[in-house]
Amino acid sequence: MSPAAGFARTLRAEWTKFRTVRGWVLGTVVAALLVPLLAAVSAAGSHASCDRNGVETACPEPPLGPDGHAVRDKFFFVHRTLDGDGSITVRLTSMSGIITYPPPDHDEIVPGLVPWAKAGVIVKASMEPGSSYAAVMVTGEHGVRMQHDYTGDVAGRPGGAPRWLRLTRAGETLTGYESADGRQWAEVAVVRLPDLPAEVEIGMFAASPGDLTVKQADLGGLIEQMRFTETTAVFDQVKVEGAAPGAWRHTDVSPTPGTNPGEVHHPGSAVESGGTFTVVGNGDIAPVGTDGGMAVELTLTGVLFALVVVVVVAVLFVTAEYRRGLVRVTLAASPRRGRVLAAKALVIGGVVFAAGLAASAVAMPVGKHLLRGNGNHVLPVPALTEVRVIAGVAALLAVSAVLALALGTLFRRSAAAVVTALALILLPHVLATASVLPVELSLWLLRVTPAAAFAVQQSIPEYPQVLDFYVPQGGYYPLPPWAGLGVLCCYAAFALALAVVRLKRRDA
């Protein structure tokens, strides 16, 4: 018999063994049902509303950018209409700002710029929040940048005001420049905006995102507070080519005017005097992180409970044979012991992957529908990202099952193998996401333990140009999605190799 035919026969025997044991099949079904059932229960109990002038209303949703991501689009804009090609050149002579501080000095307003405060020149497709744009700007601490369509960010030279800035448009192509003296210009970046209409708005802007503070709570956990900030930018030497003649228009661009209390007391403004423009703005032009809504992976919290069941089933798939003495029969029928363990791994991994894939594919749309029906905002993500989250969670369950199978072979005792598997996979994740450990320790656990695989469910990426608290408690993981899953795969492969060695060296 050829090796392939021999392995196929062993694989078929292990599959027959699995499907004829009612407890293993029932356990797999229970694990699969837990995911959509808990998604429905959790979503049905989650309600959200906002208080506007004493009236509970649905919370406003952030606008969507050109690529479908939720974005922030709040800034003060001094602008004119540009029909076709053209450019704007300015000198940003100064930037200043204010920051409100958290308790105990929360009533104190002090001067200062947050790192991503920004002011500069911008071309925007329309005044509609979320519309396409490109901008060249000076920031509070990150030098000159050229940003476009919310997620695009290119660094220029370091340093702040005074700085000359220029933005040119030629069809769909926008080019940003910077200069220290207005004579020697350096290109920052060239971007293409395919959806840019012929008629756009061109001008100067100022914005300032909130100041994020994080403190330890008395009973554990972390408390995040976002404080209102404001930027004042002074422009002169303003030169516009191609724009329509007439007075400059002043617009406080905002998707939800008045919803932020700070905006009510400190609205944006602009003053023009003798060719000098003083522009005051708050808010940000940037993508929204998990602080702006619920991530789609929150519909899959039932995976944690399904994981426990999957681990138990996978361990019993091998330890039951030792307990009943049937392993001798199995090895007599298939003397090549490594082949037997490989067949078991393929069966349990394949069954769990199929069950997890079906469960996640049902849980996510059901959970999203119920959450939105209860007034919650679920952050939109590209379809491919949703597919990756669903398939990745199924793979996480499947590889965890293989790891548990290998541990069951090593220990030959169900309790020891189950406890070890859960301690390796589930416990680090719970500790890292429950705010009971220091942040650095939490990040370390999610890099070096099998719990790193939970990164595969992260749907909202980190953005360097967005100030946020990028920690596991907020849904962010230190490794990229597939790299995190790869850590779990390495553990499973290593444990499986050790199990094969032990199976070959010890009597059944």
C-alpha positions as CSV (number, residue, x, y, z in Angstrom):
1,M,0.0,0.0,0.0
2,S,1.4,3.4,-0.9
3,P,2.0,5.9,1.9
4,A,-0.7,8.2,0.5
5,A,-3.3,5.4,0.5
6,G,-2.2,4.3,4.0
7,F,-2.7,7.8,5.3
8,A,-6.0,8.2,3.6
9,R,-7.2,5.0,5.2
10,T,-6.0,6.2,8.6
11,L,-7.7,9.6,8.1
12,R,-10.9,7.9,7.2
13,A,-10.7,5.7,10.2
14,E,-10.2,8.7,12.5
15,W,-13.1,10.6,10.9
16,T,-15.4,7.6,11.4
17,K,-14.3,7.3,15.0
18,F,-15.1,11.0,15.6
19,R,-18.5,11.1,14.0
20,T,-19.7,7.9,15.7
21,V,-19.0,9.2,19.2
22,R,-22.1,11.2,20.1
23,G,-20.4,13.2,22.8
24,W,-17.7,14.6,20.5
25,V,-20.2,15.5,17.8
26,L,-22.6,17.1,20.3
27,G,-19.7,19.1,21.9
28,T,-18.7,20.5,18.5
29,V,-22.4,21.4,17.8
30,V,-22.7,23.1,21.2
31,A,-19.5,25.1,20.6
32,A,-20.8,26.3,17.2
33,L,-24.2,27.2,18.6
34,L,-22.6,29.2,21.5
35,V,-21.1,31.8,19.1
36,P,-24.4,33.1,17.4
37,L,-26.5,32.6,20.5
38,L,-24.2,34.6,22.8
39,A,-23.9,37.2,20.0
40,A,-27.6,37.6,19.9
41,V,-28.0,37.8,23.7
42,S,-25.2,40.3,24.1
43,A,-26.4,42.5,21.2
44,A,-30.0,42.4,22.3
45,G,-29.0,43.7,25.8
46,S,-26.8,46.5,24.4
47,H,-28.6,49.8,24.0
48,A,-27.2,53.2,23.2
49,S,-28.8,56.7,23.1
50,C,-27.6,60.3,23.4
51,D,-28.9,63.2,25.4
52,R,-29.6,66.3,23.3
53,N,-31.1,69.1,25.3
54,G,-32.7,66.7,27.8
55,V,-34.2,64.5,25.1
56,E,-32.9,60.9,24.5
57,T,-32.2,60.5,20.8
58,A,-30.3,58.1,18.5
59,C,-26.6,58.9,18.6
60,P,-25.2,60.5,15.5
61,E,-23.0,58.3,13.3
62,P,-19.7,59.5,12.0
63,P,-19.5,60.2,8.3
64,L,-17.9,57.7,5.9
65,G,-14.8,58.6,4.0
66,P,-14.2,57.7,0.3
67,D,-13.1,54.2,1.1
68,G,-16.1,53.5,3.4
69,H,-14.3,53.9,6.7
70,A,-15.9,56.0,9.5
71,V,-14.0,59.3,9.8
72,R,-13.8,62.5,11.7
73,D,-14.2,65.6,9.6
74,K,-14.4,68.6,11.9
75,F,-12.3,71.7,11.2
76,F,-12.6,75.4,10.4
77,F,-12.2,76.3,6.7
78,V,-11.5,79.6,5.0
79,H,-12.2,78.8,1.3
80,R,-13.0,79.7,-2.2
81,T,-14.2,77.6,-5.2
82,L,-11.7,76.2,-7.6
83,D,-13.0,74.9,-10.9
84,G,-10.3,72.9,-12.6
85,D,-6.6,73.2,-12.0
86,G,-5.0,75.7,-9.7
87,S,-2.9,76.2,-6.5
88,I,-2.7,77.9,-3.2
89,T,0.5,79.2,-1.5
90,V,0.6,80.6,2.0
91,R,3.0,81.4,4.8
92,L,1.9,79.9,8.2
93,T,3.5,82.4,10.5
94,S,2.5,80.9,13.8
95,M,0.5,78.2,15.6
96,S,-0.8,78.3,19.2
97,G,-3.5,76.5,21.1
98,I,-5.3,75.8,24.4
99,I,-5.9,72.6,26.2
100,T,-8.3,71.9,29.0
101,Y,-6.8,69.7,31.7
102,P,-8.3,66.8,33.6
103,P,-9.1,66.8,37.3
104,P,-8.1,68.1,39.7
105,D,-7.4,71.1,37.4
106,H,-10.2,70.5,35.0
107,D,-11.4,74.1,35.1
108,E,-7.9,75.3,34.1
109,I,-7.4,76.2,30.5
110,V,-3.7,76.3,29.6
111,P,-1.8,77.3,26.4
112,G,-0.3,74.5,24.3
113,L,-0.7,72.4,21.2
114,V,-1.5,68.7,21.2
115,P,0.9,66.6,19.0
116,W,-1.5,66.3,16.1
117,A,-2.9,69.8,16.1
118,K,-2.8,70.8,12.5
119,A,-3.1,73.9,10.2
120,G,-2.4,74.4,6.6
121,V,-3.8,74.4,3.1
122,I,-6.4,72.0,1.8
123,V,-8.3,71.0,-1.4
124,K,-11.7,69.4,-0.6
125,A,-14.2,67.8,-2.9
126,S,-17.1,69.5,-1.2
127,M,-18.3,70.8,2.2
128,E,-20.0,67.4,2.8
129,P,-18.3,65.7,5.8
130,G,-16.4,62.7,4.6
131,S,-15.7,64.0,1.2
132,S,-12.4,63.5,-0.5
133,Y,-9.5,65.9,0.3
134,A,-5.7,66.5,0.2
135,A,-3.9,68.8,2.6
136,V,-0.4,70.1,3.4
137,M,-0.1,71.1,7.0
138,V,2.1,71.9,10.0
139,T,1.4,69.8,13.1
140,G,2.0,70.4,16.8
141,E,4.9,67.9,17.2
142,H,5.1,65.9,14.0
143,G,6.5,68.4,11.6
144,V,5.0,69.0,8.1
145,R,2.7,66.4,6.7
146,M,0.7,65.7,3.6
147,Q,-2.5,63.9,4.4
148,H,-5.4,62.8,2.1
149,D,-8.7,60.9,2.3
150,Y,-8.3,60.5,6.1
151,T,-6.0,57.4,6.1
152,G,-3.2,58.7,3.9
153,D,-0.3,60.4,5.7
154,V,3.2,61.3,4.4
155,A,5.8,63.0,6.6
156,G,7.7,66.0,5.4
157,R,10.5,67.8,7.2
158,P,10.4,68.2,11.0
159,G,9.8,71.5,12.7
160,G,6.9,74.0,13.0
161,A,5.9,77.5,12.1
162,P,6.9,79.7,10.4
163,R,6.7,77.6,7.3
164,W,5.6,78.2,3.7
165,L,3.1,75.7,2.3
166,R,1.9,75.1,-1.3
167,L,-0.7,72.7,-2.7
168,T,-1.3,72.4,-6.5
169,R,-4.0,70.6,-8.4
170,A,-3.7,69.2,-11.9
171,G,-6.7,67.0,-12.7
172,E,-6.8,64.2,-10.2
173,T,-3.2,64.8,-9.0
174,L,-2.5,66.9,-5.9
175,T,1.1,67.8,-5.0
176,G,2.2,69.3,-1.7
177,Y,5.3,71.5,-1.1
178,E,7.0,73.1,1.8
179,S,9.6,75.8,2.2
180,A,11.4,77.6,4.9
181,D,11.8,80.9,3.0
182,G,9.3,80.8,0.2
183,R,12.1,80.5,-2.4
184,Q,13.5,77.0,-2.1
185,W,10.7,74.5,-2.2
186,A,10.7,70.8,-1.3
187,E,8.1,68.3,-2.5
188,V,6.3,66.6,0.4
189,A,4.2,64.1,-1.6
190,V,2.0,63.5,-4.7
191,V,-1.4,61.9,-4.3
192,R,-4.1,61.0,-6.7
193,L,-7.8,61.5,-5.8
194,P,-9.8,59.6,-8.5
195,D,-13.2,60.8,-7.3
196,L,-12.3,64.5,-7.1
197,P,-14.9,66.6,-9.1
198,A,-13.9,69.4,-11.4
199,E,-15.3,72.0,-8.9
200,V,-13.7,71.8,-5.5
201,E,-13.1,74.1,-2.4
202,I,-9.6,75.4,-1.8
203,G,-8.2,77.3,1.2
204,M,-6.8,77.4,4.7
205,F,-7.8,75.3,7.7
206,A,-7.2,74.7,11.4
207,A,-8.1,71.7,13.5
208,S,-7.1,70.3,16.9
209,P,-8.1,66.7,18.1
210,G,-8.9,66.1,21.7
211,D,-6.2,65.6,24.4
212,L,-6.2,62.0,25.6
213,T,-5.4,61.3,29.2
214,V,-5.4,57.8,30.8
215,K,-5.4,57.0,34.5
216,Q,-5.6,54.0,36.7
217,A,-9.0,53.5,38.3
218,D,-9.2,52.8,42.1
219,L,-10.7,49.3,41.6
220,G,-8.5,48.4,38.7
221,G,-8.8,49.1,35.0
222,L,-8.1,52.3,33.1
223,I,-10.1,55.5,32.6
224,E,-9.7,57.4,29.4
225,Q,-10.7,61.0,29.1
226,M,-10.7,63.2,26.0
227,R,-10.3,66.9,26.7
228,F,-11.3,69.7,24.4
229,T,-8.4,71.6,22.6
230,E,-8.2,74.4,20.1
231,T,-5.7,75.6,17.5
232,T,-5.1,79.2,16.3
233,A,-3.2,79.6,13.1
234,V,-2.0,82.8,11.5
235,F,-1.6,82.9,7.7
236,D,-0.2,85.6,5.4
237,Q,1.3,85.9,1.9
238,V,-1.8,84.1,0.6
239,K,-1.8,83.5,-3.1
240,V,-4.4,81.5,-5.0
241,E,-4.3,80.6,-8.7
242,G,-7.4,79.5,-10.6
243,A,-10.0,80.1,-7.8
244,A,-13.1,82.0,-8.4
245,P,-12.9,85.7,-7.5
246,G,-14.7,87.2,-4.6
247,A,-14.6,87.1,-0.8
248,W,-13.3,84.2,1.2
249,R,-16.1,82.1,2.8
250,H,-15.8,80.9,6.4
251,T,-17.2,77.5,7.3
252,D,-17.1,75.4,10.5
253,V,-17.1,72.0,8.9
254,S,-18.8,69.5,11.2
255,P,-20.9,66.3,10.7
256,T,-22.8,66.9,13.9
257,P,-22.9,70.5,14.9
258,G,-23.2,71.1,18.7
259,T,-22.9,67.5,19.8
260,N,-19.6,68.2,21.5
261,P,-20.1,70.5,24.5
262,G,-16.7,72.1,23.8
263,E,-17.8,73.1,20.3
264,V,-20.7,75.0,21.7
265,H,-18.5,77.2,23.9
266,H,-15.5,77.4,21.6
267,P,-16.8,77.4,17.9
268,G,-14.2,77.9,15.2
269,S,-13.7,81.3,13.7
270,A,-11.6,83.3,11.3
271,V,-10.6,87.0,11.1
272,E,-9.1,88.7,8.0
273,S,-7.1,91.9,8.4
274,G,-4.8,93.4,5.8
275,G,-4.1,90.1,4.0
276,T,-3.5,88.2,7.3
277,F,-5.9,85.4,8.3
278,T,-6.2,84.2,11.9
279,V,-8.0,80.9,11.8
280,V,-9.2,79.1,15.0
281,G,-10.4,75.5,14.8
282,N,-11.0,72.3,16.7
283,G,-11.8,68.7,15.8
284,D,-9.9,66.5,13.5
285,I,-9.6,65.3,9.9
286,A,-8.8,61.6,10.4
287,P,-10.2,58.0,10.5
288,V,-12.2,56.9,13.5
289,G,-10.8,54.2,15.8
290,T,-12.7,51.9,18.2
291,D,-13.5,54.9,20.4
292,G,-15.9,56.0,17.7
293,G,-18.2,53.0,17.7
294,M,-18.4,49.2,18.1
295,A,-16.0,47.0,16.2
296,V,-17.5,44.1,14.3
297,E,-15.5,41.5,16.3
298,L,-17.6,42.4,19.4
299,T,-20.3,40.3,17.8
300,L,-18.0,37.3,18.3
301,T,-17.5,37.3,22.1
302,G,-19.1,33.9,22.2
303,V,-15.9,32.5,20.7
304,L,-14.3,32.6,24.2
305,F,-16.9,30.2,25.5
306,A,-16.8,28.1,22.3
307,L,-13.0,27.8,22.8
308,V,-13.5,26.1,26.1
309,V,-15.8,23.4,24.6
310,V,-13.5,22.9,21.6
311,V,-10.5,22.3,23.9
312,V,-12.4,19.7,25.9
313,V,-13.6,17.9,22.8
314,A,-10.1,17.9,21.2
315,V,-8.5,16.6,24.4
316,L,-11.1,13.8,24.8
317,F,-10.6,12.8,21.1
318,V,-7.2,11.4,22.1
319,T,-7.3,10.8,25.9
320,A,-10.6,8.7,25.7
321,E,-8.6,6.1,23.8
322,Y,-6.0,5.9,26.5
323,R,-8.6,5.7,29.3
324,R,-10.4,2.9,27.6
325,G,-7.3,1.1,26.3
326,L,-8.5,1.5,22.7
327,V,-5.3,3.2,21.6
328,R,-3.6,-0.2,21.4
329,V,-6.2,-1.2,18.7
330,T,-5.7,2.0,16.9
331,L,-1.9,1.6,16.8
332,A,-2.1,-2.0,15.8
333,A,-4.3,-1.1,12.8
334,S,-1.9,1.8,12.0
335,P,1.6,1.0,13.2
336,R,3.0,4.3,11.9
337,R,2.2,6.4,15.0
338,G,3.0,9.8,13.6
339,R,0.5,9.1,10.8
340,V,-2.2,8.4,13.4
341,L,-1.6,11.6,15.2
342,A,-1.5,13.6,12.0
343,A,-4.8,12.1,11.0
344,K,-6.4,13.0,14.3
345,A,-5.1,16.6,14.0
346,L,-6.5,16.9,10.5
347,V,-9.9,15.6,11.6
348,I,-10.3,17.7,14.7
349,G,-8.9,20.8,13.0
350,G,-11.1,20.4,9.9
351,V,-14.3,19.7,11.9
352,V,-13.7,22.7,14.3
353,F,-12.8,25.0,11.4
354,A,-16.0,24.2,9.5
355,A,-18.1,24.6,12.6
356,G,-16.4,27.8,13.6
357,L,-16.7,29.2,10.1
358,A,-20.4,28.6,10.0
359,A,-21.0,29.9,13.5
360,S,-19.0,33.1,12.9
361,A,-20.7,33.7,9.5
362,V,-24.1,33.6,11.2
363,A,-23.1,35.5,14.4
364,M,-21.6,38.5,12.8
365,P,-24.6,39.7,10.7
366,V,-27.1,38.8,13.4
367,G,-25.1,40.7,16.0
368,K,-24.6,43.7,13.8
369,H,-28.3,43.9,13.0
370,L,-29.4,43.7,16.6
371,L,-26.8,46.2,17.7
372,R,-27.8,48.8,15.2
373,G,-31.5,48.2,16.0
374,N,-30.7,49.2,19.6
375,G,-29.1,52.4,18.6
376,N,-25.4,51.3,18.6
377,H,-23.1,52.4,15.9
378,V,-21.1,49.5,14.4
379,L,-18.0,50.7,12.6
380,P,-18.0,49.8,8.9
381,V,-15.1,47.8,7.5
382,P,-14.3,46.5,4.0
383,A,-16.0,43.2,3.1
384,L,-12.6,41.5,2.9
385,T,-11.8,42.5,6.5
386,E,-15.1,40.9,7.7
387,V,-14.2,37.8,5.7
388,R,-10.7,37.7,7.4
389,V,-12.2,38.2,10.8
390,I,-14.7,35.3,10.3
391,A,-12.2,33.0,8.7
392,G,-9.5,34.0,11.2
393,V,-11.7,33.2,14.2
394,A,-12.5,29.8,12.7
395,A,-8.8,29.2,12.2
396,L,-8.1,30.3,15.8
397,L,-10.5,27.6,17.1
398,A,-9.2,25.0,14.8
399,V,-5.5,25.5,15.6
400,S,-6.4,25.7,19.3
401,A,-8.1,22.3,18.9
402,V,-4.9,20.9,17.4
403,L,-2.8,22.3,20.3
404,A,-5.2,20.7,22.8
405,L,-5.0,17.4,20.9
406,A,-1.2,17.5,21.1
407,L,-1.3,18.3,24.8
408,G,-3.8,15.5,25.4
409,T,-1.3,13.1,23.7
410,L,1.6,14.4,25.9
411,F,-0.2,14.3,29.2
412,R,-2.6,11.4,28.5
413,R,-4.8,12.8,31.2
414,S,-7.9,14.9,30.2
415,A,-7.9,17.3,33.2
416,A,-4.2,18.2,32.9
417,A,-4.4,18.7,29.1
418,V,-7.5,20.9,29.3
419,V,-6.2,23.1,32.1
420,T,-2.8,23.5,30.3
421,A,-4.5,24.4,27.0
422,L,-6.8,27.0,28.5
423,A,-3.9,28.4,30.6
424,L,-1.9,28.9,27.4
425,I,-4.6,30.2,25.1
426,L,-7.4,31.7,27.1
427,L,-5.9,33.0,30.4
428,P,-3.4,35.4,28.8
429,H,-6.1,36.9,26.7
430,V,-8.4,37.4,29.6
431,L,-5.7,39.0,31.8
432,A,-4.5,41.2,28.9
433,T,-8.0,42.6,28.0
434,A,-9.4,42.9,31.5
435,S,-7.2,45.8,32.6
436,V,-5.8,43.8,35.6
437,L,-2.2,43.9,34.3
438,P,0.2,46.8,33.4
439,V,-0.1,47.7,29.7
440,E,3.4,46.6,28.8
441,L,2.9,43.2,30.4
442,S,-0.4,42.8,28.6
443,L,1.2,43.6,25.3
444,W,4.1,41.2,26.0
445,L,1.6,38.3,26.8
446,L,-0.1,38.9,23.5
447,R,3.2,38.7,21.6
448,V,4.7,35.6,23.1
449,T,1.8,33.3,24.2
450,P,-0.7,31.5,22.0
451,A,-3.2,34.2,23.0
452,A,-1.5,36.3,20.3
453,A,-3.9,34.6,17.8
454,F,-6.8,36.8,19.0
455,A,-5.2,39.5,16.9
456,V,-6.8,37.9,13.9
457,Q,-10.1,39.3,15.0
458,Q,-9.0,43.0,15.0
459,S,-10.9,44.9,12.3
460,I,-9.9,48.5,13.0
461,P,-6.2,49.2,12.4
462,E,-4.0,51.5,14.3
463,Y,-3.3,54.8,12.6
464,P,0.0,56.6,13.4
465,Q,-1.6,60.0,12.7
466,V,-4.5,59.4,15.2
467,L,-4.0,59.8,18.9
468,D,-5.7,56.8,20.6
469,F,-5.0,54.4,23.4
470,Y,-3.8,51.4,21.4
471,V,-4.1,48.7,24.0
472,P,-5.8,45.2,24.1
473,Q,-8.6,46.6,26.3
474,G,-9.6,48.9,23.4
475,G,-9.5,46.1,20.8
476,Y,-5.9,46.6,19.6
477,Y,-3.3,43.9,19.5
478,P,0.5,44.3,19.3
479,L,0.9,41.9,16.3
480,P,-0.7,42.0,12.9
481,P,-3.7,39.6,12.5
482,W,-2.0,36.8,10.6
483,A,1.2,37.1,12.5
484,G,-0.7,36.7,15.8
485,L,-2.3,33.5,14.4
486,G,1.1,32.4,13.3
487,V,2.3,32.4,17.0
488,L,-0.5,30.0,17.9
489,C,0.4,27.8,14.9
490,C,4.0,27.6,16.0
491,Y,2.9,26.5,19.5
492,A,0.6,23.9,18.0
493,A,3.3,22.6,15.6
494,F,5.9,22.3,18.4
495,A,3.5,20.5,20.7
496,L,2.4,18.2,17.9
497,A,6.0,17.3,17.2
498,L,6.7,16.6,20.8
499,A,3.6,14.5,20.9
500,V,4.7,12.4,17.9
501,V,8.1,11.8,19.6
502,R,6.5,10.7,22.8
503,L,4.0,8.5,21.0
504,K,6.8,6.7,19.2
505,R,9.0,6.3,22.3
506,R,6.4,5.1,24.9
507,D,4.2,2.1,25.0
508,A,0.5,2.7,24.4
